[in-house]
Amino acid sequence: MNFIRFLQANARWLIGGFALCFCSSVGQTYFIALSGGAIRQDFGLSHGEFGSLYMGATLFSAATLPFLGRIVDFRSVSSTVVMVFIGLAFCAIMMWSAQSLVILFLTIYGLRLFGQGMMTHISMTAMGRWYASNRGRAVSIATSGLQLGEAILPITIVSLIALFGWRQSWLFAAAALLLLLPLVYGLMKQERAPQGALQTEDDIKQPAHSWTRGEVLKDVYFWLIMIVVLAAPFIGTTIYFHQIHLLEVKGWSANIFASSFFVMSISTVVCSLLFGVIIDRFSAVRILPIVLLPMGGASFLLASIDNQAIIFVFMAMFGISYGASSTMLGTLWPEIYGTKYLGSVRSIVVALGVFASALGPGATGIMIDFGISLEFQLKVMAIYCLVASLIMFFVAKALIRRRHLLKIAVTRHT
Protein backbone atom coordinates (compact mmCIF):
# COMPACT_ATOMS: atom_id res chain seq x y z
CA MET A 1 0.00 0.00 0.00
CA ASN A 2 1.26 3.47 -0.89
CA PHE A 3 2.55 5.16 2.28
CA ILE A 4 0.35 8.24 1.90
CA ARG A 5 -2.71 6.07 1.29
CA PHE A 6 -1.76 4.02 4.33
CA LEU A 7 -1.68 7.16 6.49
CA GLN A 8 -5.01 8.38 5.16
CA ALA A 9 -6.77 5.04 5.65
CA ASN A 10 -5.43 4.51 9.17
CA ALA A 11 -5.13 8.04 10.55
CA ARG A 12 -7.30 7.56 13.66
CA TRP A 13 -5.44 4.48 14.94
CA LEU A 14 -1.99 5.79 14.07
CA ILE A 15 -2.68 9.14 15.76
CA GLY A 16 -4.05 7.29 18.79
CA GLY A 17 -0.91 5.14 19.08
CA PHE A 18 1.24 8.22 18.52
CA ALA A 19 -0.60 10.14 21.26
CA LEU A 20 -0.21 7.29 23.74
CA CYS A 21 3.54 7.22 23.20
CA PHE A 22 3.75 11.01 23.48
CA CYS A 23 1.79 11.09 26.74
CA SER A 24 3.94 8.31 28.20
CA SER A 25 6.66 10.98 28.42
CA VAL A 26 5.29 12.03 31.82
CA GLY A 27 6.49 8.69 33.21
CA GLN A 28 9.76 8.50 31.28
CA THR A 29 13.09 8.93 33.05
CA TYR A 30 14.19 11.99 31.08
CA PHE A 31 10.99 13.83 32.09
CA ILE A 32 11.28 12.96 35.78
CA ALA A 33 15.01 13.74 35.75
CA LEU A 34 14.27 17.33 34.72
CA SER A 35 13.10 17.80 38.31
CA GLY A 36 15.80 15.50 39.69
CA GLY A 37 18.14 18.15 41.06
CA ALA A 38 15.31 20.01 42.82
CA ILE A 39 13.88 16.76 44.20
CA ARG A 40 17.26 15.77 45.66
CA GLN A 41 17.65 19.21 47.19
CA ASP A 42 14.13 19.34 48.70
CA PHE A 43 14.38 15.85 50.17
CA GLY A 44 18.08 16.00 51.10
CA LEU A 45 19.13 13.02 48.95
CA SER A 46 22.53 12.16 47.46
CA HIS A 47 22.92 10.86 43.90
CA GLY A 48 23.06 7.29 45.20
CA GLU A 49 20.12 7.72 47.58
CA PHE A 50 17.84 9.24 44.97
CA GLY A 51 19.00 6.70 42.41
CA SER A 52 18.25 3.85 44.83
CA LEU A 53 14.79 5.21 45.63
CA TYR A 54 14.10 5.62 41.93
CA MET A 55 15.37 2.11 41.28
CA GLY A 56 13.18 0.63 44.02
CA ALA A 57 10.03 2.37 42.78
CA THR A 58 10.73 1.35 39.19
CA LEU A 59 11.43 -2.26 40.18
CA PHE A 60 8.11 -2.29 42.01
CA SER A 61 6.38 -1.08 38.84
CA ALA A 62 8.22 -3.72 36.80
CA ALA A 63 6.91 -6.42 39.16
CA THR A 64 3.35 -5.12 38.67
CA LEU A 65 3.45 -4.95 34.87
CA PRO A 66 3.20 -8.69 34.06
CA PHE A 67 -0.11 -8.79 35.97
CA LEU A 68 -1.58 -5.46 34.89
CA GLY A 69 -0.26 -5.69 31.33
CA ARG A 70 -2.32 -8.80 30.56
CA ILE A 71 -5.46 -6.65 30.68
CA VAL A 72 -5.02 -5.72 27.00
CA ASP A 73 -5.67 -9.35 26.03
CA PHE A 74 -9.23 -9.29 27.36
CA ARG A 75 -10.24 -5.62 27.70
CA SER A 76 -10.77 -3.07 24.92
CA VAL A 77 -7.96 -0.64 24.15
CA SER A 78 -10.20 2.37 24.87
CA SER A 79 -11.09 1.17 28.38
CA THR A 80 -7.43 0.64 29.27
CA VAL A 81 -6.64 4.09 27.86
CA VAL A 82 -9.03 5.70 30.35
CA MET A 83 -7.47 3.78 33.24
CA VAL A 84 -3.86 4.71 32.48
CA PHE A 85 -4.55 8.38 31.66
CA ILE A 86 -6.37 8.93 34.95
CA GLY A 87 -3.73 6.97 36.86
CA LEU A 88 -0.85 8.93 35.33
CA ALA A 89 -2.54 12.30 35.88
CA PHE A 90 -3.20 11.41 39.52
CA CYS A 91 0.47 10.51 40.02
CA ALA A 92 1.54 13.82 38.47
CA ILE A 93 -0.65 15.59 41.04
CA MET A 94 0.94 13.46 43.77
CA MET A 95 4.39 14.65 42.67
CA TRP A 96 3.21 18.25 42.99
CA SER A 97 2.15 17.65 46.61
CA ALA A 98 4.75 15.08 47.78
CA GLN A 99 6.29 15.97 51.14
CA SER A 100 7.63 12.64 52.38
CA LEU A 101 9.91 9.95 50.99
CA VAL A 102 7.07 7.41 51.17
CA ILE A 103 4.82 9.56 48.96
CA LEU A 104 7.74 10.28 46.64
CA PHE A 105 8.38 6.54 46.29
CA LEU A 106 4.72 5.80 45.54
CA THR A 107 4.54 8.69 43.09
CA ILE A 108 7.54 7.51 41.09
CA TYR A 109 6.13 3.96 41.17
CA GLY A 110 2.87 5.20 39.64
CA LEU A 111 4.56 7.42 37.06
CA ARG A 112 6.72 4.54 35.88
CA LEU A 113 3.87 2.01 35.89
CA PHE A 114 1.26 4.07 34.05
CA GLY A 115 3.61 6.18 31.91
CA GLN A 116 6.67 4.30 30.77
CA GLY A 117 5.01 0.92 31.33
CA MET A 118 1.34 0.80 30.44
CA MET A 119 0.99 3.64 27.92
CA THR A 120 3.74 2.35 25.64
CA HIS A 121 2.55 -1.22 26.22
CA ILE A 122 -1.00 -0.43 25.10
CA SER A 123 0.23 1.47 22.05
CA MET A 124 2.68 -1.20 20.87
CA THR A 125 0.30 -4.08 21.58
CA ALA A 126 -2.45 -2.38 19.58
CA MET A 127 -0.13 -1.65 16.63
CA GLY A 128 1.26 -5.19 16.69
CA ARG A 129 -2.18 -6.77 16.80
CA TRP A 130 -4.03 -4.44 14.41
CA TYR A 131 -1.46 -4.52 11.61
CA ALA A 132 0.21 -7.33 9.68
CA SER A 133 1.82 -6.46 6.34
CA ASN A 134 2.32 -2.80 7.42
CA ARG A 135 3.23 -3.49 11.02
CA GLY A 136 6.66 -1.87 10.77
CA ARG A 137 5.22 1.35 9.39
CA ALA A 138 2.48 1.47 12.03
CA VAL A 139 4.90 0.91 14.90
CA SER A 140 7.39 3.46 13.58
CA ILE A 141 4.66 6.13 13.34
CA ALA A 142 3.33 5.37 16.84
CA THR A 143 6.77 5.42 18.46
CA SER A 144 7.43 8.81 16.90
CA GLY A 145 5.24 10.14 19.71
CA LEU A 146 8.06 9.35 22.12
CA GLN A 147 10.47 11.36 20.00
CA LEU A 148 8.13 14.33 19.79
CA GLY A 149 8.00 14.31 23.57
CA GLU A 150 11.78 14.18 23.82
CA ALA A 151 12.07 17.00 21.29
CA ILE A 152 9.74 19.56 22.85
CA LEU A 153 9.17 18.63 26.49
CA PRO A 154 12.67 19.15 27.99
CA ILE A 155 12.80 22.80 26.88
CA THR A 156 9.12 23.25 27.78
CA ILE A 157 9.48 21.81 31.28
CA VAL A 158 12.77 23.62 31.96
CA SER A 159 10.99 26.87 31.06
CA LEU A 160 7.99 26.05 33.26
CA ILE A 161 10.29 25.20 36.17
CA ALA A 162 12.12 28.51 35.74
CA LEU A 163 8.83 30.44 35.69
CA PHE A 164 6.69 28.56 38.23
CA GLY A 165 8.87 26.06 40.10
CA TRP A 166 9.36 22.31 39.67
CA ARG A 167 6.25 21.29 41.63
CA GLN A 168 3.90 23.47 39.60
CA SER A 169 5.29 22.00 36.37
CA TRP A 170 3.77 18.67 37.40
CA LEU A 171 0.34 20.30 37.71
CA PHE A 172 0.66 21.44 34.09
CA ALA A 173 1.49 17.85 33.13
CA ALA A 174 -1.58 16.50 34.93
CA ALA A 175 -3.86 19.08 33.29
CA ALA A 176 -2.47 18.26 29.83
CA LEU A 177 -3.13 14.54 30.33
CA LEU A 178 -6.74 15.10 31.38
CA LEU A 179 -7.33 17.42 28.41
CA LEU A 180 -5.94 14.84 25.97
CA LEU A 181 -7.85 11.88 27.42
CA PRO A 182 -11.16 12.45 25.52
CA LEU A 183 -9.28 12.81 22.23
CA VAL A 184 -7.25 9.61 22.62
CA TYR A 185 -10.28 7.70 23.87
CA GLY A 186 -12.28 8.75 20.82
CA LEU A 187 -9.48 7.75 18.44
CA MET A 188 -9.02 4.29 19.96
CA LYS A 189 -12.68 3.49 20.72
CA GLN A 190 -13.19 1.79 17.36
CA GLU A 191 -10.72 -1.08 17.17
CA ARG A 192 -9.13 -2.12 13.90
CA ALA A 193 -8.81 -5.62 12.45
CA PRO A 194 -5.89 -6.43 10.11
CA GLN A 195 -7.09 -5.82 6.55
CA GLY A 196 -6.18 -7.59 3.33
CA ALA A 197 -4.21 -10.69 2.55
CA LEU A 198 -0.64 -10.83 3.75
CA GLN A 199 2.03 -10.31 1.17
CA THR A 200 4.22 -13.26 0.21
CA GLU A 201 7.32 -11.94 1.97
CA ASP A 202 5.30 -10.94 5.03
CA ASP A 203 3.71 -14.36 5.19
CA ILE A 204 7.17 -15.88 5.39
CA LYS A 205 7.80 -13.78 8.51
CA GLN A 206 4.75 -14.99 10.43
CA PRO A 207 5.17 -17.62 13.19
CA ALA A 208 3.70 -21.08 12.70
CA HIS A 209 1.50 -20.58 15.78
CA SER A 210 0.93 -18.12 18.63
CA TRP A 211 3.10 -18.88 21.64
CA THR A 212 1.73 -18.67 25.17
CA ARG A 213 3.60 -16.73 27.84
CA GLY A 214 4.80 -19.99 29.39
CA GLU A 215 6.19 -21.21 26.06
CA VAL A 216 7.97 -17.92 25.47
CA LEU A 217 9.61 -17.95 28.90
CA LYS A 218 11.03 -21.41 28.17
CA ASP A 219 12.49 -20.29 24.84
CA VAL A 220 16.26 -19.72 25.11
CA TYR A 221 16.20 -17.25 22.21
CA PHE A 222 13.81 -14.98 24.10
CA TRP A 223 16.39 -14.56 26.86
CA LEU A 224 19.23 -14.10 24.39
CA ILE A 225 17.30 -11.30 22.66
CA MET A 226 16.97 -9.61 26.05
CA ILE A 227 20.71 -8.88 25.80
CA VAL A 228 19.79 -6.27 23.17
CA VAL A 229 16.36 -5.29 24.47
CA LEU A 230 17.60 -4.31 27.94
CA ALA A 231 20.61 -2.30 26.77
CA ALA A 232 18.69 0.74 25.51
CA PRO A 233 16.61 1.34 28.68
CA PHE A 234 19.65 0.75 30.91
CA ILE A 235 22.00 3.06 29.04
CA GLY A 236 19.39 5.66 28.10
CA THR A 237 17.92 6.06 31.56
CA THR A 238 21.39 6.18 33.12
CA ILE A 239 22.33 9.16 30.96
CA TYR A 240 18.97 10.90 31.33
CA PHE A 241 18.78 10.36 35.08
CA HIS A 242 22.32 11.55 35.77
CA GLN A 243 22.24 14.36 33.23
CA ILE A 244 22.73 17.04 35.91
CA HIS A 245 25.77 15.17 37.28
CA LEU A 246 27.14 14.73 33.75
CA LEU A 247 26.74 18.44 33.05
CA GLU A 248 28.54 19.32 36.27
CA VAL A 249 31.44 16.96 35.50
CA LYS A 250 31.79 18.13 31.91
CA GLY A 251 31.08 21.81 32.63
CA TRP A 252 28.35 21.91 29.99
CA SER A 253 25.30 24.17 29.73
CA ALA A 254 21.95 22.72 30.85
CA ASN A 255 20.18 24.63 28.07
CA ILE A 256 22.50 23.19 25.41
CA PHE A 257 21.89 19.68 26.70
CA ALA A 258 18.12 20.19 26.78
CA SER A 259 18.11 21.60 23.25
CA SER A 260 20.14 18.63 21.97
CA PHE A 261 17.15 16.37 22.58
CA PHE A 262 15.66 17.88 19.45
CA VAL A 263 18.56 16.43 17.42
CA MET A 264 17.98 12.99 18.90
CA SER A 265 14.27 13.23 18.21
CA ILE A 266 14.80 14.09 14.53
CA SER A 267 17.34 11.29 14.17
CA THR A 268 15.07 8.82 15.93
CA VAL A 269 11.98 9.69 13.88
CA VAL A 270 13.81 9.48 10.56
CA CYS A 271 15.46 6.16 11.45
CA SER A 272 12.27 4.77 12.95
CA LEU A 273 10.34 5.42 9.74
CA LEU A 274 13.22 4.11 7.63
CA PHE A 275 13.51 0.91 9.64
CA GLY A 276 9.73 0.52 9.56
CA VAL A 277 9.94 0.17 5.79
CA ILE A 278 13.00 -2.09 6.02
CA ILE A 279 11.33 -4.37 8.57
CA ASP A 280 8.15 -4.66 6.49
CA ARG A 281 10.36 -5.76 3.61
CA PHE A 282 12.91 -8.02 5.31
CA SER A 283 11.66 -8.76 8.92
CA ALA A 284 12.62 -7.48 12.37
CA VAL A 285 14.83 -10.47 13.17
CA ARG A 286 17.30 -9.51 10.45
CA ILE A 287 18.18 -6.14 12.02
CA LEU A 288 18.88 -7.54 15.50
CA PRO A 289 22.68 -7.49 15.03
CA ILE A 290 22.93 -3.78 14.14
CA VAL A 291 20.58 -1.85 16.43
CA LEU A 292 23.09 -1.34 19.28
CA LEU A 293 26.14 -0.37 17.24
CA PRO A 294 25.35 3.39 17.00
CA MET A 295 24.46 3.47 20.72
CA GLY A 296 27.79 1.88 21.62
CA GLY A 297 29.68 4.41 19.51
CA ALA A 298 27.67 7.28 21.02
CA SER A 299 28.40 6.14 24.58
CA PHE A 300 32.13 5.94 23.87
CA LEU A 301 32.19 9.44 22.36
CA LEU A 302 30.25 10.93 25.27
CA ALA A 303 32.70 9.38 27.72
CA SER A 304 35.85 10.38 25.85
CA ILE A 305 35.25 13.94 24.58
CA ASP A 306 34.74 17.04 26.77
CA ASN A 307 33.81 19.55 24.06
CA GLN A 308 30.08 20.16 24.53
CA ALA A 309 29.52 20.10 20.76
CA ILE A 310 29.82 16.32 21.04
CA ILE A 311 26.36 16.33 22.70
CA PHE A 312 24.75 16.79 19.30
CA VAL A 313 26.78 13.99 17.71
CA PHE A 314 25.93 11.74 20.64
CA MET A 315 22.23 12.52 20.37
CA ALA A 316 22.19 11.90 16.62
CA MET A 317 23.90 8.50 17.00
CA PHE A 318 21.75 7.58 19.97
CA GLY A 319 18.69 8.44 17.92
CA ILE A 320 19.72 5.97 15.20
CA SER A 321 19.72 3.11 17.72
CA TYR A 322 16.54 4.34 19.39
CA GLY A 323 14.72 4.59 16.07
CA ALA A 324 15.84 1.14 14.93
CA SER A 325 15.23 -0.60 18.27
CA SER A 326 11.86 1.02 19.01
CA THR A 327 10.45 -0.06 15.66
CA MET A 328 12.07 -3.48 15.87
CA LEU A 329 10.70 -4.19 19.35
CA GLY A 330 7.19 -3.24 18.30
CA THR A 331 7.30 -5.76 15.45
CA LEU A 332 9.65 -8.47 16.71
CA TRP A 333 7.38 -10.20 19.21
CA PRO A 334 4.34 -10.71 16.95
CA GLU A 335 6.77 -11.78 14.23
CA ILE A 336 8.38 -14.46 16.42
CA TYR A 337 5.56 -15.44 18.78
CA GLY A 338 2.27 -14.42 17.08
CA THR A 339 -0.51 -12.06 18.20
CA LYS A 340 -3.01 -14.18 20.17
CA TYR A 341 -1.16 -13.79 23.48
CA LEU A 342 0.72 -10.63 22.52
CA GLY A 343 -0.43 -8.63 25.55
CA SER A 344 0.86 -11.26 27.98
CA VAL A 345 4.14 -11.67 26.13
CA ARG A 346 4.77 -7.94 25.77
CA SER A 347 3.95 -7.32 29.43
CA ILE A 348 6.94 -9.50 30.35
CA VAL A 349 9.15 -7.66 27.87
CA VAL A 350 8.02 -4.25 29.14
CA ALA A 351 8.52 -5.36 32.76
CA LEU A 352 12.08 -6.45 32.00
CA GLY A 353 12.69 -3.16 30.20
CA VAL A 354 11.41 -1.23 33.20
CA PHE A 355 13.64 -3.37 35.42
CA ALA A 356 16.66 -2.40 33.31
CA SER A 357 15.66 1.27 33.43
CA ALA A 358 15.49 0.97 37.22
CA LEU A 359 18.81 -0.80 37.55
CA GLY A 360 20.64 1.78 35.44
CA PRO A 361 20.15 4.92 37.57
CA GLY A 362 20.41 3.00 40.86
CA ALA A 363 23.53 0.96 40.11
CA THR A 364 25.38 3.77 38.37
CA GLY A 365 24.41 6.25 41.07
CA ILE A 366 25.89 4.00 43.75
CA MET A 367 29.07 3.58 41.69
CA ILE A 368 29.32 7.37 41.33
CA ASP A 369 29.07 7.68 45.12
CA PHE A 370 31.94 5.16 45.39
CA GLY A 371 34.13 7.16 43.03
CA ILE A 372 33.64 5.19 39.79
CA SER A 373 33.24 7.90 37.19
CA LEU A 374 30.26 8.01 34.85
CA GLU A 375 32.68 8.34 31.92
CA PHE A 376 34.32 4.99 32.76
CA GLN A 377 30.90 3.37 33.12
CA LEU A 378 29.89 4.68 29.68
CA LYS A 379 32.98 3.06 28.12
CA VAL A 380 31.96 -0.28 29.66
CA MET A 381 28.48 0.17 28.19
CA ALA A 382 30.03 0.81 24.76
CA ILE A 383 31.93 -2.49 24.93
CA TYR A 384 28.73 -4.27 25.98
CA CYS A 385 26.93 -2.97 22.87
CA LEU A 386 29.67 -4.32 20.62
CA VAL A 387 29.67 -7.78 22.22
CA ALA A 388 25.84 -7.95 22.21
CA SER A 389 25.75 -7.13 18.50
CA LEU A 390 28.12 -10.00 17.76
CA ILE A 391 25.93 -12.43 19.72
CA MET A 392 22.81 -11.24 17.88
CA PHE A 393 24.38 -12.10 14.53
CA PHE A 394 24.19 -15.78 15.45
CA VAL A 395 20.81 -15.47 17.19
CA ALA A 396 19.20 -13.92 14.11
CA LYS A 397 20.48 -16.74 11.88
CA ALA A 398 19.16 -19.34 14.32
CA LEU A 399 15.71 -17.71 14.56
CA ILE A 400 15.31 -17.54 10.79
CA ARG A 401 16.31 -21.19 10.51
CA ARG A 402 13.89 -22.22 13.28
CA ARG A 403 11.00 -20.32 11.72
CA HIS A 404 11.60 -22.06 8.42
CA LEU A 405 11.77 -25.52 10.02
CA LEU A 406 8.61 -24.91 12.08
CA LYS A 407 6.67 -23.87 8.98
CA ILE A 408 7.79 -27.03 7.18
CA ALA A 409 6.68 -29.13 10.17
CA VAL A 410 3.28 -27.44 10.35
CA THR A 411 2.77 -27.81 6.60
CA ARG A 412 3.53 -31.53 6.72
CA HIS A 413 1.23 -31.99 9.73
CA THR A 414 -1.70 -30.29 7.99
Secondary structure, DSSP 8 states (H G I E B T S, - for coil): --HHHHHHHTHHHHHHHHHHHHHGGGGSHHHHHTTHHHHHHHHT--HHHHHHHHHHHHHHHHHHHHHHGGGGGTS-HHHHHHHHHHHHHHHHHHHHH--SHHHHHHHHHHHIIIIIIIIHHHHHHHHHHH-STTHHHHHHHHHHHHHHHHHHHHHHHHHHHHHH-HHHHHHHHHHHHHHHHHHHHHHHSS-----S---HHHHHHS-SS---HHHHHT-HHHHHHHHHHTHHHHHHHHHHHTHHHHHHHHT--HHHHHHHHHHHHHHHHHHHHHHHHHHHHH-SGGGTTTTTHHHHHHHHHHHH---TTHHHHHHHHHHHHHHHHHHHHHHHHHHHH-STTHHHHHHHHHHHHHHHHHHHHHHHHHHHHTT--HHHHHHHHHHHHHHHHHHHHHHHHHHHHHHHHHHHHHHHH-
